[in-house]
Every structure is written in structure tokens, then in C-alpha cells.
Amino acid sequence: MKPDRRPWNLLSRKWLLPALALLVSPLHAGQRHALVLGNNAYAHARALVNPVNDANAMAATLEKLGFGVTLRVDADLKTMKGALRDFISALPAQPDPNTVALVYFAGHGVQINGSNYLIPVDAEMARDFEVPDETLSMDTIMQGLESAGAGLNLLVLDCCRDNPFSRSWRGSRSTQTGGGLAIPGGAPQGMFIAFATSPGDVADDGDGTNSPYTGALVKHLPTPGKPFEEVFKAVGGEVATRTGGAQEPWFNSKFYGDFRFVGEGGSAPVPPPVTSRSNSPAEATKERPWVNSLGLEFIPVPGTPGLLMSRTETRVRDFRAFANEIDYVQTGGAHLFSVKEKPEGGYTTDWIHRPEASWERPGFQQSEDHPVVCVSWQEAASFCQWLSQKEGLSYRLPRDGEWSAAADPNLPYPWGQEWPPPAGSGNYWDVNAIKGLPGDWTASALGGGTYNDGAARTARVASYSANRHGFHDLGGNVWEWLQDDYVPTLNTPAARLTNPILNTLSGVLNKPNKPAKVIRGGAWDNFAENDLRSDLRDFDEIDRRDDDYGFRVVVEVGR
């Protein structure tokens, strides 16, 4: 029973406004990993049209090619640096010739005296000396990749556009601020660098859905059997032809091995089986997670000795393993989001029970690395029981206090103290959620229609930065089932006053054979301030399945 958290004129029978419609797979030896960034909504520079589309297209393509993808769109400097830091930290620390790391950026870029800088959406600068502090330098990315152990590092930049600050630029006389990017120097062995156009030239943002360069990338990367350098040559040829020679992609390689995005047989290599990054669950740390048989990463819950929690929500692939192994077939349908016209005019939202809906058919597209949805508390508990028997460990759903400790009870929101949430904070009701809806829903989206998280409904787990304890998506994406029965006093008096439904002592709360369980964290359909607070507890019946309900698990160690 999700309480009323919307403007009264938007109320529906189910008390929430929802959205419409990378993963980051664990980073282990022999796997492929990608960090994908795309920025459109520049606050102090010329806005762009396609980089977010380009980033989404690249993320989807790379995922199909076997990459674990971290996706960030319309990212500020803090988000870009944090995403790079997390990405590099998760790569193998020791040299692994079979590991591939790829960083892709679409957006504004600028060169200053031969150095290249990628511009976040919040950059504000008018002089050259401000650039290093306001941007993410290409050198920083290269140094980060060099510090890790991947055998091949690919840096792909679709950002060779004109200086976006040219109208206000007041750089010093000694500074050369040219169009496009500069030829990088000092690239280490194992590095491959690709630009959307030749150094010093500018690239086209594109008239269609994608830029000419990224459009060619997503077309040619899946080519079976081609060495990756040949793939980039094909990309360059197509872009040059399409632009009449005005844009000629460039790349430089210091990699001397053999790598193909797709093998001769037409499929990406399957990563080797994963055991763990630490030697045992008892040795897991935030920096060195333990990885279970499904590939879920577990780290300690602060202040709770002997307990590890999954860094991410349970994925479709994890629930599929459970269903396949026990031959479980979900029946009974699920409640899916819909929009309907009100008799008095205008539109509202509702969750309609669909007999055909299930975790495999949630009403919108999901990859294997999206959070599983349309799963009841009973099914989540059964998953934990199965996993416990499978591994000989003690898995269960988190308890309320444990979830609070992971989310950081000292902060009002999962991302910190700011309101509204800054770019990249998580997957909530945003501009993508309202696209295609009948009527005008702009005022309901976060920031009055300015928040853009790159996802219309669910996003691949870990698509957004981890909190300071190392956990992803404790805010947004899906509501997470907890172990606890719901009682109104779990919520603060202020929360119960704002949402009277939280005080409900009838309905689902007075059914002894069907207790209500706590759900926490909000989902892709939330936008109101009180919904997004870390201390809010919602609830529903144990057999309820919704397209915004999911879960994560904990494992007890030495208890």
C-alpha cells in the first residue's frame, strides 16, 4: 500500500505517480567493463541534443557485447569523477591480459594548450586557468586506466565539438583554445584512443537520434570476427562518407594483442565463472567485496558485525537462475502501471492487475542486469532460502535497522543533503518518465521537468554512483522488500502526518494470514520530497507483485 505522495489533482487508486518506459556486472579477471558518459543539459554552455541518446545507445550495444556497463548521463563534475573512481577501483589491481576496460564520453570537450578536458554539465568557466578545476581531464582518465590491470584500455570520445564557451571565453594570450581535441601524448602500452574526428577538427552532434560517429559505432561494433582496429576503420569510413569528408574519425593504438568485440561464431565471449574477490565472506571489505556464485557483490553493513549486504538489487539474471533450477513458474499476474483519462478531464495513473504479467513480462523492456520486478515478498524469501541451500550459507532479506545502516541514517536522502537531487543521484520520476504520456506532466517530474537519469522505468543496477558505504540504488530504481512486518511507529510522526495512509490500521494491516511487510528506498515512480527521504517506510501485502517492487539480500557471516 504505497501512501499518497502526489498532488491531489493527480491521485489515482494506487497512491503513487510512476514512470514510463548498466548493470554493472561484477568486475573480475577476464571480463569486459565499460564506463559510459553522455551530457546534454549544460547549465552554463550550449546545450546539446544527442549525447544522452548516444550514451544510451552505446551502453545497450556494449551490454549485448558482454560488457558490464556503468552508465551516467547529464553528470556533474562530482558524478563524473566518482564514476571514474569507482570504475577504476573495481578493475583488477594486478595485470590481467584478458580484461578489457572501455571509457566512452559524448558531450562537450575542449583543449587547452594541447591538453584535453571533458566538460560536465555544471562547468562554469571563462578563463583557461579555471578549466582543470571545472572539468575531467583526459590525462586523468588515462592515468586511472594505466593504474589498473586491464590488458586493453579503450578510450572513445565523441566530444570534438567547438568550444562551448567561445562567446564568453577570456583566456590568456598564451593559451591556445582550438576547435576539437588535441593529439594526446604519452599514452601507455595497452591503450587505444579513438576520436570522433581528427585532432583539431570539430564533429557533428547529428540531425537524427545519434551523432554520425556513435551511430556508426553501434552499427559496426557487433561485426562478427573483425579485429577491433578494423571495426574502428569501418566506423571512420562510414562517418567520412556520410559527412562528405567534413568529419574523419581518428584513432591511435598502443595495443599489440588481438581483441574482437564479437568472435567468428557471431557471439561475444562468455566471461569465465566468478568465485570471489576476497578469499572468503569474512574477509570482505567495501574496497574488496566478496562475490557469490551468482556474481552478486557483498560488502559489510556498517556497524553490523558479521553481516554482508549485496551492493546492488537482485537482478533478472539472478532470479532466472533460481526459477530455472527449481522449475518455478510464476502464476497469478502482477500489477502494472497504466494511464487513464479522468471523467472530469485530464489524466491520472493506476496500477492494473494483468494476468499475463510476471517478472519475465513486467510491461517494459529489461535486460538480464536490470533489477527483477513483479516479485512478491514470499518469492523474495523463497529466493533467499534457495540460495542458502545452494551455497550452504545463511541468506535472507535485510532487516529494517540493517537497511538503515547501509543507507546512512545521518543523511536525509540517499545522495546526501541536497534538495532537489543533483544529476546522477538515482533513478526517479524524470523527463524520460513523462515522455509519451497524454497530457502535461512536467510539473510532476523532479526539478519541474529538468531531472534526467537516463531511464524511463528501471535502470541497470549500479547505473548510478554508490553511496559512501559502497551500496548502489538504495534510493530509487525499485522499492525493496525487507524482512520486517510493518507497524506505523516505524515512521516518524512527520512522515505519518504528511502521509496518513502510513497510519492505516485496517486493510492490509489487519489480516493475520497476510501480514504487510516493509518496503524501502523509493523507485523510478517517485518524485515527492517525503517519498525520497531515506527514513521513509512503505508497506504492502506479502503476495503483492508490482512493476516497481524488487529486493536485495544479505548474508550472515560467522553468526
Secondary structure, DSSP 8 states (H G I E B T S, - for coil): -----S-GGG--SSS-------------TT-EEEEEEE----SSS---SSHHHHHHHHHHHHHHTTEEEEEEES--HHHHHHHHHHHHHHS-SS-EEEEEEEEEEES-EEEETTEEEE--TT---SSGGGHHHHSEEHHHHHHHHHHS-EEEEEEEEE-----TTTTT----TT----SS--------TTEEEEESS-TTS-----SSSS-HHHHHHHHHTT-TT--HHHHHHHHHHHHHHHTTTS---EEEE---S---SS-TTSS---------SSSSGGG--SSS-EE-TT--EEEE-TT-TTEEEESS--BHHHHHHHHHHHT----S-EEEEEEEE-TTSSEEEEEEEETT--SS--SS---TTSB--S--HHHHHHHHHHHHHHHTSEEE---HHHHHHHH-TTSSBTTBS-SS--TTS---S-HHHHTT-SS--GGGSHHHHT---S-SS---TT-S---TTS---SSSSSEEEEEEE--GGGS-HHHHHH-GGGG--SGGGG-TTS-EEEEES--TT--STTTS-TT--EEEETT--BTTEE---EEE---
